[in-house]
């Protein structure tokens, strides 16, 4: 679908589901490519974040793969394999595993997480280039209203 020469009226008639899907795929691909340039996959970064008491984890306690999958259920993609991703982080010394199968972030893992997190603003800036904050907020409010209009729930 192309919008190069469509009027505002024509754009208003475009299917939101199509464009949100295209945007989702483009944004995920862009973000994952930038993280790959830094030597990590997005699921590896999420594992580190979910296990760090300095980030998403409320207590820094270890978690099993099923517990991590549950914690990430709203943003994991079908192709994301946390078992394989965690094995890579274990091999790199960024995670450890205890006798109960719980994964724990190491000091090196938390340092890697913090280093990766420093790149998030640059990734966001590239995605938001040419879009002022007011327009971005309006777009999100429109999407939230569409979610409510269709009986969906906001995550």
C-alpha positions as a Markdown table, in Angstrom:
| # | Residue | x | y | z |
|---|---|---|---|---|
| 1 | Unk | 0.0 | 0.0 | 0.0 |
| 2 | Unk | 1.4 | 3.4 | -0.9 |
| 3 | Unk | 0.6 | 6.8 | 0.5 |
| 4 | Unk | 2.9 | 9.0 | -1.5 |
| 5 | Unk | 0.2 | 11.1 | -3.1 |
| 6 | Unk | -2.9 | 10.5 | -1.0 |
| 7 | Unk | -5.0 | 13.3 | 0.3 |
| 8 | Unk | -5.7 | 13.7 | 4.0 |
| 9 | Unk | -9.2 | 12.3 | 3.2 |
| 10 | Unk | -7.7 | 9.3 | 1.5 |
| 11 | Unk | -5.3 | 8.7 | 4.4 |
| 12 | Unk | -8.2 | 8.9 | 6.9 |
| 13 | Unk | -9.8 | 6.0 | 5.0 |
| 14 | Unk | -6.7 | 3.8 | 5.3 |
| 15 | Unk | -7.0 | 0.7 | 7.5 |
| 16 | Unk | -5.4 | 1.3 | 10.9 |
| 17 | Unk | -4.7 | -2.4 | 11.5 |
| 18 | Unk | -2.6 | -2.5 | 8.3 |
| 19 | Unk | -0.5 | 0.5 | 9.2 |
| 20 | Unk | 0.0 | -0.4 | 12.8 |
| 21 | Unk | 1.2 | -3.9 | 11.7 |
| 22 | Unk | 3.6 | -2.3 | 9.2 |
| 23 | Unk | 4.9 | 0.1 | 11.8 |
| 24 | Unk | 5.3 | -2.7 | 14.4 |
| 25 | Unk | 7.4 | -4.9 | 12.0 |
| 26 | Unk | 9.5 | -1.9 | 10.9 |
| 27 | Unk | 10.2 | -0.7 | 14.4 |
| 28 | Unk | 11.0 | -4.2 | 15.8 |
| 29 | Unk | 13.3 | -4.9 | 12.8 |
| 30 | Unk | 15.1 | -1.5 | 13.2 |
| 31 | Unk | 15.5 | -1.9 | 17.0 |
| 32 | Unk | 16.8 | -5.5 | 16.7 |
| 33 | Unk | 19.3 | -4.5 | 14.0 |
| 34 | Unk | 20.7 | -1.8 | 16.1 |
| 35 | Unk | 21.0 | -4.1 | 19.1 |
| 36 | Unk | 22.6 | -6.8 | 16.9 |
| 37 | Unk | 25.3 | -4.2 | 16.0 |
| 38 | Unk | 26.0 | -4.0 | 19.7 |
| 39 | Unk | 26.4 | -7.8 | 19.9 |
| 40 | Unk | 23.1 | -8.7 | 21.5 |
| 41 | Unk | 19.7 | -9.9 | 20.5 |
| 42 | Unk | 16.6 | -8.1 | 21.8 |
| 43 | Unk | 15.6 | -11.2 | 23.8 |
| 44 | Unk | 19.0 | -11.3 | 25.4 |
| 45 | Unk | 18.7 | -7.7 | 26.5 |
| 46 | Unk | 15.2 | -8.4 | 27.9 |
| 47 | Unk | 16.6 | -11.4 | 29.9 |
| 48 | Unk | 19.3 | -9.1 | 31.4 |
| 49 | Unk | 16.7 | -6.4 | 32.2 |
| 50 | Unk | 14.2 | -8.8 | 33.7 |
| 51 | Unk | 16.9 | -10.3 | 36.0 |
| 52 | Unk | 18.6 | -7.1 | 37.1 |
| 53 | Unk | 17.6 | -5.5 | 40.4 |
| 54 | Unk | 18.8 | -2.3 | 38.7 |
| 55 | Unk | 16.2 | -2.5 | 36.0 |
| 56 | Unk | 12.9 | -4.4 | 35.6 |
| 57 | Unk | 13.4 | -7.0 | 38.4 |
| 58 | Unk | 11.8 | -5.8 | 41.6 |
| 59 | Unk | 14.1 | -7.9 | 43.8 |
| 60 | Unk | 17.0 | -9.2 | 41.6 |
| 61 | Unk | 16.0 | -12.8 | 42.4 |
| 62 | Unk | 16.7 | -15.6 | 39.9 |
| 63 | Unk | 14.0 | -16.8 | 37.6 |
| 64 | Unk | 13.3 | -19.9 | 35.6 |
| 65 | Unk | 12.7 | -19.8 | 31.8 |
| 66 | Unk | 8.9 | -20.3 | 32.3 |
| 67 | Unk | 8.9 | -17.4 | 34.8 |
| 68 | Unk | 10.8 | -15.2 | 32.4 |
| 69 | Unk | 8.4 | -16.1 | 29.6 |
| 70 | Unk | 5.5 | -15.2 | 31.7 |
| 71 | Unk | 7.1 | -11.9 | 32.7 |
| 72 | Unk | 7.7 | -11.1 | 29.0 |
| 73 | Unk | 4.5 | -12.5 | 27.6 |
| 74 | Unk | 3.3 | -9.1 | 26.3 |
| 75 | Unk | 6.3 | -8.5 | 24.1 |
| 76 | Unk | 7.9 | -11.8 | 23.2 |
| 77 | Unk | 7.6 | -12.7 | 19.6 |
| 78 | Unk | 6.8 | -16.3 | 18.5 |
| 79 | Unk | 10.4 | -16.8 | 17.2 |
| 80 | Unk | 12.0 | -15.7 | 20.5 |
| 81 | Unk | 13.7 | -18.7 | 22.1 |
| 82 | Unk | 14.6 | -17.7 | 25.7 |
| 83 | Unk | 16.2 | -21.1 | 26.3 |
| 84 | Unk | 18.7 | -20.6 | 23.4 |
| 85 | Unk | 19.2 | -16.9 | 24.2 |
| 86 | Unk | 19.9 | -17.7 | 27.9 |
| 87 | Unk | 22.4 | -20.4 | 26.9 |
| 88 | Unk | 24.4 | -17.7 | 24.9 |
| 89 | Unk | 24.4 | -15.4 | 27.9 |
| 90 | Unk | 25.5 | -18.3 | 30.2 |
| 91 | Unk | 28.4 | -19.0 | 27.8 |
| 92 | Unk | 29.4 | -15.4 | 27.9 |
| 93 | Unk | 29.3 | -15.3 | 31.7 |
| 94 | Unk | 26.5 | -12.8 | 31.8 |
| 95 | Unk | 24.1 | -15.2 | 33.6 |
| 96 | Unk | 24.5 | -18.1 | 35.9 |
| 97 | Unk | 22.1 | -21.0 | 36.6 |
| 98 | Unk | 21.5 | -22.5 | 40.0 |
| 99 | Unk | 20.6 | -26.1 | 40.9 |
| 100 | Unk | 16.8 | -25.2 | 40.7 |
| 101 | Unk | 17.2 | -24.0 | 37.1 |
| 102 | Unk | 16.9 | -20.3 | 38.0 |
| 103 | Unk | 18.9 | -17.8 | 36.0 |
| 104 | Unk | 20.8 | -15.1 | 37.8 |
| 105 | Unk | 22.4 | -12.0 | 36.3 |
| 106 | Unk | 26.2 | -11.7 | 37.0 |
| 107 | Unk | 28.0 | -8.5 | 37.7 |
| 108 | Unk | 29.3 | -8.6 | 34.1 |
| 109 | Unk | 25.8 | -9.2 | 32.9 |
| 110 | Unk | 24.5 | -6.1 | 34.7 |
| 111 | Unk | 27.4 | -4.1 | 33.3 |
| 112 | Unk | 26.5 | -5.3 | 29.8 |
| 113 | Unk | 22.8 | -4.4 | 30.4 |
| 114 | Unk | 23.7 | -0.9 | 31.6 |
| 115 | Unk | 26.0 | -0.5 | 28.5 |
| 116 | Unk | 23.2 | -1.6 | 26.2 |
| 117 | Unk | 20.7 | 0.7 | 27.9 |
| 118 | Unk | 22.9 | 3.7 | 27.2 |
| 119 | Unk | 22.1 | 3.2 | 23.5 |
| 120 | Unk | 18.3 | 3.2 | 23.9 |
| 121 | Unk | 18.0 | 7.0 | 23.6 |
| 122 | Unk | 19.9 | 7.1 | 20.3 |
| 123 | Unk | 17.6 | 4.3 | 19.0 |
| 124 | Unk | 14.6 | 6.2 | 20.1 |
| 125 | Unk | 15.9 | 9.5 | 18.6 |
| 126 | Unk | 16.3 | 7.8 | 15.2 |
| 127 | Unk | 12.8 | 6.3 | 15.3 |
| 128 | Unk | 11.3 | 9.7 | 16.4 |
| 129 | Unk | 13.3 | 11.8 | 13.9 |
| 130 | Unk | 11.1 | 14.5 | 12.4 |
| 131 | Unk | 8.2 | 13.8 | 14.8 |
| 132 | Unk | 7.6 | 16.3 | 17.6 |
| 133 | Unk | 6.5 | 15.1 | 21.0 |
| 134 | Unk | 3.0 | 16.6 | 20.6 |
| 135 | Unk | 2.4 | 14.6 | 17.4 |
| 136 | Unk | 3.7 | 11.5 | 19.0 |
| 137 | Unk | 1.5 | 11.9 | 22.0 |
| 138 | Unk | -1.5 | 12.5 | 19.8 |
| 139 | Unk | -0.7 | 9.3 | 17.8 |
| 140 | Unk | -0.5 | 7.3 | 21.0 |
| 141 | Unk | -3.8 | 8.7 | 22.3 |
| 142 | Unk | -5.5 | 7.9 | 19.0 |
| 143 | Unk | -4.2 | 4.3 | 19.2 |
| 144 | Unk | -5.3 | 4.0 | 22.8 |
| 145 | Unk | -8.8 | 5.2 | 21.8 |
| 146 | Unk | -8.9 | 2.7 | 19.0 |
| 147 | Unk | -8.0 | -0.1 | 21.5 |
| 148 | Unk | -10.8 | 1.0 | 23.8 |
| 149 | Unk | -13.2 | 1.3 | 20.9 |
| 150 | Unk | -12.6 | -2.3 | 19.9 |
| 151 | Unk | -12.8 | -3.7 | 23.5 |
| 152 | Unk | -9.1 | -4.3 | 23.7 |
| 153 | Unk | -7.0 | -3.7 | 26.8 |
| 154 | Unk | -4.0 | -1.5 | 27.0 |
| 155 | Unk | -1.0 | -3.3 | 28.3 |
